[in-house]
Amino acid sequence: MKEKLTLIIITTLHFFLVFIILKFLEMEKLVVQSFMTLALHQQLEQEVFYPSLREPRGLPRLQSLFSRWIARVSLEIASGCIYISGAVEYDDRPGPIREHLVTMVRTWQLALQRAAQQAVDEHHLAPDTDTQQLVFEMYGLVLALHHDARFIRSPGCVDRAHAGFARLIASTRVP
């Protein structure tokens, strides 16, 4: 009986220790992922957002944001886009990394929407342009590019994304 009790205690302690180690490793992984996510977001800002701010307000800036974003995504095809990969991995996993990713995506979408609204304000796009819809469709083009280039490995995806954007802008331009 004493041996059985000792075995139960040892087994319980073993499982508890394994649980603690796994929790520690999970927390360590979360910290590493948070730093990587932040670094990649800063890279997006440095390569896409800030250079585009040098363009005139309105359509030139919106076009720069999209073109530079496509160029950035094109470089990430081999490794995957942090926002897209993060959305797939964390869409149903609540927690700090998911919230951080959501905040970064929303911030990016708001920047795109602000640029689209400036294009309306500068009379480059029609006054009835739904900027939320415009950004939604821009985002859809990038998601399609990422999917077809990374998963299907379809050639010409970058050109199709640019053509889709040109068609989208043509449909909202001031006549």
C-alpha positions as CSV (number, residue, x, y, z in Angstrom):
1,M,0.0,0.0,0.0
2,K,2.8,2.4,0.9
3,E,4.6,1.7,-2.4
4,K,1.3,2.3,-4.3
5,L,0.8,5.6,-2.5
6,T,4.5,6.6,-3.2
7,L,4.0,5.8,-6.9
8,I,0.8,7.9,-7.0
9,I,2.6,10.8,-5.4
10,I,5.6,10.6,-7.7
11,T,3.3,10.3,-10.7
12,T,1.3,13.3,-9.6
13,L,4.4,15.3,-9.0
14,H,5.8,14.3,-12.3
15,F,2.6,15.5,-14.1
16,F,2.6,18.7,-12.1
17,L,6.2,19.4,-13.0
18,V,5.6,18.7,-16.7
19,F,2.5,21.0,-16.5
20,I,4.7,23.8,-15.0
21,I,7.4,23.3,-17.6
22,L,4.9,23.4,-20.4
23,K,3.3,26.5,-19.1
24,F,6.7,28.2,-18.8
25,L,7.6,27.2,-22.3
26,E,4.2,28.5,-23.6
27,M,4.8,31.8,-21.8
28,E,8.3,32.0,-23.3
29,K,6.8,31.3,-26.7
30,L,4.3,34.0,-26.2
31,V,7.0,36.5,-25.3
32,V,9.1,35.5,-28.3
33,Q,6.1,35.7,-30.6
34,S,5.2,39.2,-29.2
35,F,8.6,40.5,-29.9
36,M,8.7,39.0,-33.4
37,T,5.2,40.5,-34.1
38,L,6.3,43.9,-32.9
39,A,9.5,43.8,-35.0
40,L,7.6,42.8,-38.1
41,H,5.0,45.5,-37.5
42,Q,7.8,48.1,-37.2
43,Q,9.3,46.8,-40.4
44,L,5.9,47.4,-42.1
45,E,5.8,50.9,-40.8
46,Q,9.4,51.6,-41.9
47,E,9.1,50.1,-45.4
48,V,5.4,50.9,-46.3
49,F,3.8,53.5,-44.1
50,Y,6.4,56.2,-43.4
51,P,7.7,56.3,-47.0
52,S,4.2,56.6,-48.3
53,L,3.6,59.7,-46.1
54,R,6.1,61.5,-48.3
55,E,3.6,61.2,-51.1
56,P,1.0,63.9,-51.6
57,R,-2.2,63.5,-49.7
58,G,-5.0,61.6,-51.5
59,L,-4.7,59.1,-54.3
60,P,-0.9,59.2,-54.7
61,R,-0.5,58.3,-51.0
62,L,-3.1,55.6,-51.2
63,Q,-1.5,54.1,-54.3
64,S,1.9,54.2,-52.6
65,L,0.6,52.4,-49.5
66,F,-0.9,49.7,-51.6
67,S,2.2,49.3,-53.9
68,R,4.6,49.2,-51.0
69,W,2.3,46.8,-49.1
70,I,2.3,44.5,-52.2
71,A,6.1,44.7,-52.4
72,R,6.4,43.8,-48.7
73,V,4.0,40.9,-49.0
74,S,5.9,39.7,-52.0
75,L,9.1,39.5,-49.9
76,E,7.2,37.6,-47.2
77,I,5.8,34.9,-49.5
78,A,8.5,32.4,-48.5
79,S,8.1,33.0,-44.7
80,G,4.4,34.1,-44.6
81,C,2.8,37.4,-43.6
82,I,2.7,37.8,-39.8
83,Y,-0.9,39.2,-39.9
84,I,-2.2,36.5,-42.2
85,S,-0.4,33.7,-40.4
86,G,-1.3,35.2,-37.0
87,A,-5.0,35.4,-38.0
88,V,-5.0,31.8,-39.0
89,E,-3.3,30.6,-35.8
90,Y,-5.0,32.9,-33.3
91,D,-8.4,33.6,-34.7
92,D,-10.0,31.3,-32.2
93,R,-7.4,31.6,-29.4
94,P,-8.1,34.4,-27.0
95,G,-5.1,36.0,-25.3
96,P,-2.5,38.8,-25.5
97,I,-0.9,37.8,-28.8
98,R,-4.3,37.6,-30.5
99,E,-5.3,41.0,-29.1
100,H,-1.9,42.5,-30.1
101,L,-2.3,41.2,-33.7
102,V,-5.9,42.5,-33.9
103,T,-4.8,45.9,-32.7
104,M,-2.0,46.0,-35.3
105,V,-4.3,44.9,-38.1
106,R,-7.0,47.5,-37.1
107,T,-4.3,50.2,-36.9
108,W,-3.2,49.3,-40.4
109,Q,-6.7,49.3,-41.7
110,L,-7.4,52.6,-40.1
111,A,-4.3,54.1,-41.8
112,L,-5.5,52.8,-45.1
113,Q,-9.0,54.1,-44.5
114,R,-7.6,57.5,-43.5
115,A,-5.6,57.6,-46.8
116,A,-8.7,56.6,-48.7
117,Q,-10.7,59.4,-47.0
118,Q,-8.0,61.9,-47.9
119,A,-8.3,60.7,-51.5
120,V,-12.0,61.5,-51.3
121,D,-11.3,64.9,-49.6
122,E,-8.8,65.8,-52.3
123,H,-11.5,65.0,-54.9
124,H,-9.4,62.1,-56.4
125,L,-12.2,59.6,-55.5
126,A,-15.9,60.1,-55.7
127,P,-17.6,61.8,-52.7
128,D,-19.8,58.7,-52.2
129,T,-16.9,56.3,-51.9
130,D,-17.3,53.9,-49.1
131,T,-13.8,54.0,-47.6
132,Q,-14.4,51.0,-45.4
133,Q,-15.5,49.0,-48.4
134,L,-12.5,50.2,-50.4
135,V,-10.1,49.1,-47.7
136,F,-11.9,45.8,-47.3
137,E,-11.4,45.1,-51.0
138,M,-7.8,46.2,-50.8
139,Y,-7.2,43.8,-48.0
140,G,-9.0,41.1,-50.0
141,L,-6.6,41.6,-52.9
142,V,-3.6,41.2,-50.5
143,L,-5.1,38.1,-49.0
144,A,-5.7,36.6,-52.4
145,L,-2.2,37.5,-53.4
146,H,-0.8,35.7,-50.3
147,H,-3.0,32.7,-50.8
148,D,-2.3,32.2,-54.5
149,A,1.4,32.9,-54.3
150,R,2.2,31.0,-51.1
151,F,-0.3,28.1,-51.2
152,I,-1.1,27.6,-54.9
153,R,2.2,29.0,-56.2
154,S,0.4,30.6,-59.1
155,P,2.6,32.9,-61.2
156,G,1.6,36.4,-61.9
157,C,-0.2,37.0,-58.6
158,V,1.5,40.3,-57.9
159,D,0.4,41.7,-61.3
160,R,-3.1,40.5,-60.7
161,A,-3.2,42.2,-57.3
162,H,-2.0,45.5,-59.0
163,A,-4.6,45.0,-61.7
164,G,-7.3,44.5,-59.1
165,F,-6.3,47.6,-57.3
166,A,-6.3,49.6,-60.5
167,R,-9.8,48.3,-61.3
168,L,-11.0,49.1,-57.8
169,I,-9.6,52.7,-58.0
170,A,-11.1,53.2,-61.5
171,S,-14.5,52.3,-60.1
172,T,-14.3,55.0,-57.4
173,R,-12.5,57.8,-59.3
174,V,-14.2,61.1,-59.8
175,P,-15.6,61.1,-63.4
